Structures are given as structure tokens and as C-alpha cells.
Amino acid sequence: MLVADIAQVDADAGLAAWATDRGLPIERPHAARAPGESSFDPVLRDLAASTDAATARATAKFVEYPLDGSRLPGAPWPWRPTVLLALTLVAAAIPLIAAWPRTVSAARNQQAAGRG
């Protein structure tokens, strides 16, 4: 993907040809910019639509950009990474849970052997 400003792509036919030769779509993030809107607003909307609103809000907060209650498209929460994290934690816990009875039993046997 080639991200470029509209004026830049229109002025530079070589850049457009280069992207076309490589099969890269040219994205114009400011094309959906409304009058009186900052140039960062359409970029945040695009980020929210392609990922989720929480990521776009975190990005805006990180760069100290005021959202002023803007409605962002996309899912309200990053569910995919959340579910993947939960599955990873469960998968990591399974061997520990399975080994727990053997560990406790071995500790008890060792303790009993020490008493005798």
C-alpha cells in the first residue's frame, strides 16, 4: 500500500506509475476530509474502520489529539487480540494445572520419607 497526499499523486505521475507497476493501491487518507476538519480526523476514522475504535482512540490520546466526542467506526473493543491473549493464557496454564497433582504428591512423599 502506498499512502500519499492527493496533490502529491496528481503532481507526480511517476509515483503513481511506480505503485501501479507493483500492484500497490494508492490510498488517499485525506480524501474523506470534511470542510473545517483536521487532516488527522480522516486518518483516525480509517484506523478505526480497519482495526477498531479503541485503537484509534488510544492513538489519538498518544499523540495528544482531541477527539471531541467524534464517533469512530469499527468495533468498540479489539476482540481478536483479546481472545488470542485469553487462549494463549489458557494454553500456557494447562500443563501447569496438569502437573500440579504430581508436584503435590511428590512433595508429600518427600515429606513423609523425611519423617520416617
Secondary structure in CASP SS format (residue, H / E / C, confidence):
PFRMAT SS
TARGET T0000
AUTHOR 0000-0000-0000
METHOD secondary structure of the structure
MODEL  1
M C 1.00
L E 1.00
V E 1.00
A C 1.00
D C 1.00
I H 1.00
A H 1.00
Q H 1.00
V H 1.00
D H 1.00
A H 1.00
D C 1.00
A H 1.00
G H 1.00
L H 1.00
A H 1.00
A H 1.00
W H 1.00
A H 1.00
T H 1.00
D H 1.00
R C 1.00
G C 1.00
L C 1.00
P C 1.00
I E 1.00
E E 1.00
R C 1.00
P C 1.00
H C 1.00
A C 1.00
A C 1.00
R C 1.00
A C 1.00
P C 1.00
G C 1.00
E C 1.00
S C 1.00
S C 1.00
F H 1.00
D H 1.00
P H 1.00
V H 1.00
L H 1.00
R H 1.00
D H 1.00
L H 1.00
A H 1.00
A H 1.00
S H 1.00
T C 1.00
D C 1.00
A H 1.00
A H 1.00
T H 1.00
A H 1.00
R H 1.00
A H 1.00
T H 1.00
A H 1.00
K H 1.00
F H 1.00
V C 1.00
E C 1.00
Y C 1.00
P C 1.00
L C 1.00
D C 1.00
G C 1.00
S C 1.00
R C 1.00
L C 1.00
P C 1.00
G C 1.00
A C 1.00
P C 1.00
W C 1.00
P C 1.00
W H 1.00
R H 1.00
P H 1.00
T H 1.00
V H 1.00
L H 1.00
L H 1.00
A H 1.00
L H 1.00
T H 1.00
L H 1.00
V H 1.00
A H 1.00
A H 1.00
A H 1.00
I H 1.00
P H 1.00
L H 1.00
I H 1.00
A H 1.00
A H 1.00
W H 1.00
P H 1.00
R H 1.00
T H 1.00
V H 1.00
S H 1.00
A H 1.00
A H 1.00
R H 1.00
N H 1.00
Q H 1.00
Q H 1.00
A H 1.00
A H 1.00
G H 1.00
R H 1.00
G C 1.00
END
